[in-house]
Amino acid sequence: MASFQRLVRFSVGGQVSYGDLAESTGDEHTVERLAGNPFDGLKRTGDIVKTSKLLCPLESTPLIACIGLNYKKHAQEANLTVPTYPVVFTKPADALAGPNDVIRTHPDARPMLDFEGELAIIIGKDAKNVSEEDALKYVLGYAASNDVSARNFQLPEASGGQFCYAKSFDGFAPLGHTIVPPAEDGSPLEARLTTKVNGAIKQDSNTNDMIWSVGQLISHLSRGTTLRRGTVIMTGTPSGVGFFRKEFLQDGDVVEVEIEGVGKRRRKTTKEERVCTICSRSFNKAEHLARHIRSHTKEKPYQCQVCKKVYTRQDTLLRHSKSHGVTESSWAQGAGGERRETASVSSQSPHGDVAAAEAASIMAAFASPHQPSFVSKQMESSVMTPSNTCAFTVDDRPANSATSDDQIFSAQGTATTDMSPLDECTDQRFTGLTPFTEDLTSQWSSYFAGNEFDIALLDPSLFTALPEPHQPLGLPPEPSVAASTANPKSPAPTPHMQFASPPKSLIQRKWHTFSEGPSSGYITPDVNEDRRSVDEICHRDLTERLQPRLQTGSLPSTTFLNLCIQAYFANFHPVFPIVHAPTFRPQKHNGLLVLSICSIGSLFLGSSRATSRGISMFERLHKSILASWDTCMASSAHSNLLALQASAVGQTFGLLVGRPKDLTQVEMFHGCLVAWARKLRLFDRDEFDVDVSQLKGRELESAWKEWIKCEIKRRIVLAILLHDAEISGLFHHDRLLRHSLDKIEHISSEAAFEAKSAAAWRLVMMKERAPQDLVDDAPQATFANCWSPDAGTFFTFPDVSSCFELSIMLEVIGSLACESRRTAASWSRTCTKFEDLLIGWYDKYQHTDIFKRESSNLMVLWHSTFMLLHMDMDVLECACGREGRPAVSRYSNDARMWSRSASARRCIAHATLVRRHFEDLPIGTESPVYAPMCLYRCGMAWFCYTHFGVLSRQELDVAGLDMPELRTVGVSEKDIADEMEPKDGRPAASPLFRVIDLLQRMNHWKIAHSLASTLLSLFEEEEDALF
């Protein structure tokens, strides 16, 4: 019996030992130290240690013997006849590499660098003239290996048919990280062997496809030859190598060779420093070296497919292509094909791989964000699983190398996340501090992530967040006829049939909340009696799909993060003040909050690539929080509060970006956020009642910090209420929080929240708590007490000192109204009470200073809330086609009745005033979070009013309308009567198109563009086809 189960070689405190791997969690491994060595004997010491450094399981090897053409399918893809005896070649001892060793490849070996995943046999004792039956007695164990090959030296014209030189470079035999003993009963090894490049499976076979077995190979190799202990035998590679795919390894590619039943590990490699062979100038990136070399050679490898002009740079070719009217997407595809041709031609030169790397890097920048980019990818170590993996990365520089300022938006580790395009324009690189003209050093230095802030100190889970699986769990890949033929146990492919669900209309697919996963085109076959149990194939497929895929790539540079932080506090913080700016510092413990802030800040940098970076940070941050939910809940209350604060900011980012997948994700995560806040007891009243006038020194500082903590809690609650109202209004369902107006948290003034020191805060608090002189001629509220429909009691509006709180009150009133519409016995009476509530709100706060400062924004929300009282958005959207044609026929009659009612005319009146107030906003004012939905309601009201209403040119009878709210705000009905007149829905100057134009001008909030697209799509469908 072997003295180990999973033999590893590790280092702790500079001491190298052998051990038996017991457990692995991330980068930390639990190992039982073993005394001795694998060849003279190992003894268990009972010493359990933890280590993060696993070495090659073999300290050295006398020889690496390799077998070629040992898999049947590989021989078929190579179109070669299987020889009588195994094809044998060797690698030198220095080719051996460990799971974490740095592998440096010579420039001449890079143009056609290829992978070959293989099962490796380690000989445990000297063997000579061994029979096939006794062969396993000489085997120490099995390991995964990669027969790295430089195919350009293996071609017949370069090698004369000899393999050795092409495969003998230093480090071209990665091995490890564990060695597993053979079966005690001598049974042959049958295990699945897969090779992945950047997570995509390239080789998928089983060792039972080998032509010569393990015993036969050892017997053949030991015939008249002594196999010394420690000899490594690579048993050949299955089909799917890169040479026959025409897919060679590029900079940053990650290769994993996995064999079931042993262990798993990744390894990184890097290439030599880029040095020009002509002038000896060095470069950090491959594409920079390639451009420099072409300045010597005058080479122009990029050719226009239309006019045949040639260019030195790929981006110059792309700009030239626009003169032919070629779209970027089609040209990118064509350029990709030409790039591969250029790489193939250039591969004969020592710098051919550099040109290919440049083309890959540039095309990644211009490619659709739907396509993951693997350029400059750097893979972290993975979680241990019951399989043996040997992996390495072809990289252009070490993972921690510095990046210059002019590479702020370059791919330092491109995240492989699915990002929908946000703009139809091309990439706009950030070229200056245009939005910020102030002295950055003096004003923003406190927010910066400076030298003392180490990005690497952030939560490691941020760097290895779990992305979506390559395919949904419930949708298996399309069955291959060849695969089912080769494996008689595989179920027969199901004939292609459409699902029973009706096809989606154009309007449905363009709706801002529409989200649909890809369909495989297959239906579930009928289950036979003998198929009701899980077989090995099903078990294998489920294991593969449930295996987490790690999303890797480093964070953007510190310069980029600083720009995002600066943009956040300059633009977004005034409209969403839940972060205490004076005391905010990027540190390790608030890393989640830092990345949430940077995500939103990226929306203000004026670059689509910056926004894509923000989306990438948001997605990995979201998955990181979900993946470490139990850790967050078990941490301290302060850490929980920071994580909850980061989640609130991140939820807002998802709402503002507005992609359907993000909106769905935000909706589902909102419930978790509410439960999290309840567990932290944020909804309990936490009063801060301290006489600050008597505080000094440390007591004052301590009181200030305690007040900040309480204030942040209150503001997080308001943020959650804002999300609750926006999400319920967007998806038309009930709220999760049953907060009435009297339960809304009251927050302090912005002056107190923005105080830069404890002393300044004390002065503000003393001033605000001082008795105010009563002014006799000040207007008095006529609606001091209003009936609150949700509470069923009279409600008195409190004194408020923050515009943020005022907007939350209106949001709550609007969501209460929508919910009451579905539950109230008599909506007309309930609606009147809500109208009184809104009028009372206006009457209470119209003369306050905070209202006057933000009157336009607040009135936009106020009028929009009035619209919710007189229109059912859910019914109108269904009538417009949100749920398909059956819902159109079901709800169109309700929409027609509404369009001819007084409620419709009241909505149009308020929609006109919403547009007016929005147009009154200064051009430099940032729109509030609720602004896109307010304008969208206006557009939907106008569309339904003009398309479902009676087309009449008669002047509207304004006198017949009862709109006390307009009289309250001092607006005459006659002033807006012209715009309330029914239209035919298609004039160029229609108010609907003015609303759409306003939505499209909100560049920072991408959801506004999605809402504008929804309104425009209503006109793209022919009226006869829809109505």
ZIZI-V68809 format. One record per backbone hydrogen bond with DSSP energy under -0.5 kcal/mol. NH is the residue of the N-H (numbers start at 1). CO is the residue of the C=O. If there is no record, write none. Layout:
# ZIZI-V68809
nh->NH co->CO
nh->NH co->CO
This chain:
# ZIZI-V68809
nh->7 co->179
nh->8 co->19
nh->9 co->55
nh->10 co->17
nh->11 co->53
nh->12 co->15
nh->15 co->12
nh->16 co->14
nh->17 co->10
nh->18 co->34
nh->19 co->8
nh->20 co->32
nh->21 co->6
nh->21 co->19
nh->22 co->30
nh->23 co->30
nh->25 co->28
nh->28 co->25
nh->29 co->51
nh->30 co->23
nh->31 co->29
nh->31 co->49
nh->32 co->20
nh->33 co->31
nh->33 co->47
nh->34 co->18
nh->35 co->43
nh->37 co->41
nh->41 co->37
nh->43 co->35
nh->45 co->33
nh->48 co->46
nh->49 co->31
nh->49 co->47
nh->51 co->29
nh->54 co->52
nh->55 co->9
nh->64 co->91
nh->65 co->63
nh->65 co->232
nh->66 co->89
nh->67 co->234
nh->68 co->87
nh->72 co->209
nh->75 co->71
nh->76 co->72
nh->77 co->73
nh->78 co->74
nh->79 co->75
nh->79 co->76
nh->80 co->75
nh->87 co->68
nh->88 co->86
nh->89 co->66
nh->91 co->64
nh->95 co->92
nh->96 co->93
nh->97 co->173
nh->101 co->98
nh->103 co->101
nh->104 co->102
nh->105 co->103
nh->109 co->106
nh->110 co->107
nh->113 co->110
nh->114 co->149
nh->118 co->145
nh->119 co->236
nh->120 co->143
nh->121 co->233
nh->122 co->141
nh->123 co->121
nh->123 co->231
nh->124 co->138
nh->125 co->138
nh->127 co->227
nh->129 co->222
nh->135 co->131
nh->135 co->132
nh->137 co->134
nh->138 co->135
nh->139 co->136
nh->140 co->122
nh->140 co->138
nh->141 co->122
nh->142 co->180
nh->143 co->120
nh->145 co->118
nh->146 co->174
nh->147 co->116
nh->148 co->146
nh->148 co->172
nh->149 co->114
nh->150 co->166
nh->151 co->112
nh->151 co->149
nh->153 co->150
nh->154 co->151
nh->155 co->151
nh->158 co->155
nh->159 co->155
nh->160 co->156
nh->162 co->159
nh->167 co->163
nh->167 co->164
nh->168 co->165
nh->171 co->94
nh->172 co->169
nh->173 co->95
nh->174 co->146
nh->175 co->97
nh->176 co->144
nh->179 co->7
nh->180 co->142
nh->186 co->183
nh->190 co->188
nh->193 co->205
nh->194 co->258
nh->195 co->203
nh->196 co->256
nh->197 co->200
nh->198 co->196
nh->198 co->254
nh->200 co->197
nh->202 co->195
nh->203 co->195
nh->205 co->193
nh->207 co->191
nh->209 co->206
nh->210 co->207
nh->211 co->70
nh->217 co->213
nh->218 co->214
nh->219 co->215
nh->220 co->216
nh->221 co->217
nh->222 co->218
nh->223 co->220
nh->224 co->222
nh->225 co->222
nh->227 co->127
nh->227 co->225
nh->228 co->226
nh->230 co->123
nh->231 co->228
nh->232 co->63
nh->233 co->121
nh->234 co->65
nh->234 co->232
nh->235 co->119
nh->235 co->233
nh->238 co->117
nh->244 co->241
nh->245 co->241
nh->246 co->242
nh->247 co->242
nh->249 co->113
nh->252 co->394
nh->253 co->250
nh->255 co->253
nh->255 co->392
nh->256 co->196
nh->257 co->390
nh->258 co->194
nh->258 co->256
nh->259 co->388
nh->260 co->192
nh->261 co->386
nh->262 co->259
nh->263 co->259
nh->269 co->393
nh->270 co->103
nh->271 co->395
nh->272 co->105
nh->274 co->283
nh->275 co->273
nh->276 co->281
nh->280 co->276
nh->283 co->274
nh->289 co->285
nh->290 co->286
nh->291 co->287
nh->292 co->288
nh->293 co->289
nh->294 co->290
nh->295 co->291
nh->295 co->292
nh->296 co->292
nh->296 co->293
nh->297 co->293
nh->298 co->294
nh->302 co->311
nh->303 co->301
nh->304 co->309
nh->308 co->304
nh->311 co->302
nh->317 co->313
nh->318 co->314
nh->319 co->315
nh->320 co->316
nh->321 co->317
nh->322 co->318
nh->322 co->319
nh->323 co->320
nh->324 co->321
nh->325 co->322
nh->326 co->321
nh->331 co->327
nh->332 co->328
nh->333 co->329
nh->334 co->330
nh->335 co->331
nh->336 co->332
nh->337 co->333
nh->338 co->334
nh->339 co->335
nh->340 co->336
nh->341 co->337
nh->342 co->338
nh->343 co->339
nh->344 co->340
nh->345 co->341
nh->346 co->342
nh->347 co->343
nh->348 co->345
nh->349 co->346
nh->352 co->349
nh->355 co->351
nh->356 co->352
nh->357 co->353
nh->358 co->354
nh->359 co->355
nh->360 co->356
nh->361 co->357
nh->362 co->358
nh->363 co->359
nh->364 co->360
nh->365 co->361
nh->366 co->362
nh->367 co->363
nh->371 co->368
nh->372 co->370
nh->376 co->251
nh->377 co->374
nh->387 co->385
nh->388 co->259
nh->389 co->387
nh->390 co->257
nh->392 co->255
nh->394 co->253
nh->395 co->393
nh->401 co->398
nh->407 co->404
nh->408 co->405
nh->410 co->407
nh->412 co->410
nh->414 co->375
nh->417 co->415
nh->419 co->369
nh->419 co->417
nh->420 co->418
nh->429 co->427
nh->431 co->429
nh->434 co->432
nh->436 co->433
nh->437 co->435
nh->440 co->438
nh->443 co->439
nh->444 co->440
nh->445 co->441
nh->447 co->444
nh->448 co->444
nh->448 co->445
nh->450 co->448
nh->453 co->450
nh->454 co->452
nh->455 co->453
nh->457 co->454
nh->458 co->455
nh->462 co->459
nh->463 co->460
nh->464 co->460
nh->465 co->462
nh->467 co->465
nh->467 co->549
nh->475 co->472
nh->476 co->474
nh->484 co->480
nh->485 co->481
nh->486 co->482
nh->487 co->483
nh->488 co->486
nh->490 co->487
nh->497 co->521
nh->509 co->505
nh->510 co->506
nh->511 co->507
nh->511 co->508
nh->514 co->511
nh->528 co->526
nh->531 co->528
nh->532 co->529
nh->535 co->533
nh->539 co->535
nh->540 co->536
nh->541 co->537
nh->542 co->538
nh->543 co->539
nh->544 co->540
nh->545 co->541
nh->546 co->542
nh->547 co->543
nh->550 co->548
nh->551 co->465
nh->552 co->550
nh->553 co->378
nh->557 co->408
nh->561 co->557
nh->562 co->558
nh->563 co->559
nh->564 co->560
nh->565 co->561
nh->566 co->562
nh->567 co->563
nh->568 co->564
nh->569 co->565
nh->570 co->566
nh->571 co->567
nh->572 co->567
nh->572 co->568
nh->573 co->568
nh->575 co->572
nh->576 co->572
nh->578 co->576
nh->581 co->579
nh->583 co->580
nh->584 co->580
nh->584 co->581
nh->587 co->585
nh->591 co->588
nh->594 co->590
nh->595 co->591
nh->596 co->592
nh->597 co->593
nh->598 co->594
nh->599 co->595
nh->600 co->596
nh->601 co->597
nh->602 co->598
nh->603 co->600
nh->604 co->601
nh->605 co->602
nh->611 co->607
nh->612 co->608
nh->613 co->609
nh->614 co->610
nh->615 co->611
nh->616 co->612
nh->617 co->613
nh->618 co->614
nh->619 co->615
nh->620 co->616
nh->621 co->617
nh->622 co->618
nh->623 co->619
nh->624 co->620
nh->625 co->621
nh->626 co->622
nh->627 co->623
nh->628 co->624
nh->629 co->626
nh->632 co->628
nh->633 co->629
nh->634 co->630
nh->635 co->631
nh->635 co->632
nh->640 co->636
nh->641 co->637
nh->642 co->638
nh->643 co->639
nh->644 co->640
nh->645 co->641
nh->646 co->642
nh->647 co->643
nh->648 co->644
nh->649 co->645
nh->650 co->646
nh->651 co->647
nh->652 co->648
nh->653 co->649
nh->654 co->650
nh->655 co->651
nh->656 co->652
nh->657 co->653
nh->658 co->654
nh->662 co->659
nh->663 co->659
nh->664 co->660
nh->665 co->661
nh->666 co->662
nh->667 co->663
nh->668 co->664
nh->669 co->665
nh->670 co->666
nh->671 co->667
nh->672 co->668
nh->673 co->669
nh->674 co->670
nh->675 co->671
nh->676 co->672
nh->677 co->673
nh->678 co->674
nh->679 co->675
nh->680 co->676
nh->681 co->678
nh->682 co->677
nh->684 co->681
nh->687 co->685
nh->689 co->687
nh->690 co->688
nh->692 co->690
nh->694 co->691
nh->695 co->692
nh->699 co->696
nh->700 co->696
nh->701 co->697
nh->702 co->698
nh->703 co->699
nh->704 co->700
nh->705 co->701
nh->706 co->702
nh->707 co->703
nh->708 co->704
nh->709 co->705
nh->710 co->706
nh->711 co->707
nh->712 co->708
nh->713 co->709
nh->714 co->710
nh->715 co->711
nh->716 co->712
nh->717 co->713
nh->718 co->714
nh->719 co->715
nh->720 co->716
nh->721 co->717
nh->722 co->718
nh->723 co->719
nh->724 co->720
nh->725 co->721
nh->726 co->722
nh->727 co->723
nh->728 co->724
nh->729 co->725
nh->730 co->726
nh->731 co->727
nh->732 co->728
nh->733 co->728
nh->738 co->736
nh->739 co->737
nh->743 co->740
nh->744 co->741
nh->747 co->745
nh->750 co->801
nh->753 co->749
nh->754 co->750
nh->755 co->752
nh->761 co->757
nh->762 co->758
nh->763 co->759
nh->764 co->760
nh->765 co->761
nh->766 co->762
nh->767 co->763
nh->768 co->764
nh->769 co->765
nh->770 co->766
nh->776 co->774
nh->778 co->775
nh->786 co->795
nh->788 co->786
nh->788 co->793
nh->789 co->787
nh->792 co->788
nh->793 co->788
nh->795 co->786
nh->797 co->784
nh->797 co->795
nh->801 co->747
nh->806 co->802
nh->807 co->803
nh->808 co->804
nh->809 co->805
nh->810 co->806
nh->811 co->807
nh->812 co->808
nh->813 co->809
nh->814 co->810
nh->815 co->811
nh->816 co->812
nh->817 co->813
nh->818 co->814
nh->819 co->815
nh->820 co->816
nh->821 co->817
nh->822 co->818
nh->822 co->819
nh->823 co->819
nh->824 co->820
nh->830 co->826
nh->831 co->827
nh->832 co->828
nh->833 co->829
nh->834 co->830
nh->835 co->831
nh->836 co->832
nh->837 co->833
nh->838 co->834
nh->839 co->835
nh->840 co->836
nh->841 co->837
nh->842 co->838
nh->843 co->839
nh->844 co->840
nh->845 co->841
nh->846 co->842
nh->848 co->845
nh->852 co->848
nh->853 co->849
nh->854 co->850
nh->855 co->852
nh->858 co->854
nh->859 co->855
nh->860 co->856
nh->861 co->857
nh->862 co->858
nh->863 co->859
nh->864 co->860
nh->865 co->861
nh->866 co->862
nh->867 co->863
nh->868 co->864
nh->869 co->865
nh->869 co->866
nh->870 co->866
nh->870 co->867
nh->871 co->867
nh->873 co->871
nh->876 co->872
nh->877 co->873
nh->878 co->874
nh->879 co->875
nh->880 co->876
nh->881 co->877
nh->881 co->878
nh->882 co->877
nh->884 co->881
nh->888 co->884
nh->889 co->885
nh->890 co->886
nh->891 co->887
nh->892 co->888
nh->895 co->891
nh->896 co->892
nh->897 co->893
nh->898 co->894
nh->899 co->895
nh->900 co->896
nh->901 co->898
nh->904 co->898
nh->905 co->901
nh->906 co->902
nh->907 co->903
nh->908 co->904
nh->909 co->905
nh->910 co->906
nh->911 co->907
nh->912 co->908
nh->913 co->909
nh->914 co->910
nh->915 co->911
nh->916 co->912
nh->917 co->913
nh->918 co->914
nh->919 co->915
nh->920 co->916
nh->921 co->917
nh->921 co->918
nh->925 co->922
nh->931 co->928
nh->934 co->930
nh->935 co->931
nh->936 co->932
nh->937 co->933
nh->938 co->934
nh->939 co->935
nh->940 co->936
nh->941 co->937
nh->942 co->938
nh->943 co->939
nh->944 co->940
nh->945 co->941
nh->946 co->942
nh->947 co->943
nh->948 co->944
nh->949 co->945
nh->952 co->950
nh->958 co->956
nh->960 co->957
nh->961 co->958
nh->963 co->961
nh->966 co->963
nh->967 co->963
nh->968 co->964
nh->969 co->965
nh->970 co->967
nh->971 co->966
nh->975 co->972
nh->976 co->972
nh->976 co->973
nh->977 co->974
nh->980 co->976
nh->981 co->978
nh->990 co->987
nh->993 co->990
nh->994 co->990
nh->995 co->991
nh->996 co->992
nh->997 co->993
nh->998 co->994
nh->999 co->995
nh->1000 co->996
nh->1001 co->997
nh->1002 co->998
nh->1002 co->999
nh->1003 co->1001
nh->1006 co->1004
nh->1007 co->656
nh->1008 co->1005
nh->1009 co->1005
nh->1010 co->1006
nh->1011 co->1007
nh->1012 co->1008
nh->1013 co->1009
nh->1014 co->1010
nh->1015 co->1011
nh->1016 co->1012
nh->1017 co->1013
nh->1018 co->1014
nh->1018 co->1015
nh->1019 co->1016
nh->1020 co->1016
nh->1021 co->1017
nh->1026 co->1022
nh->1027 co->1023
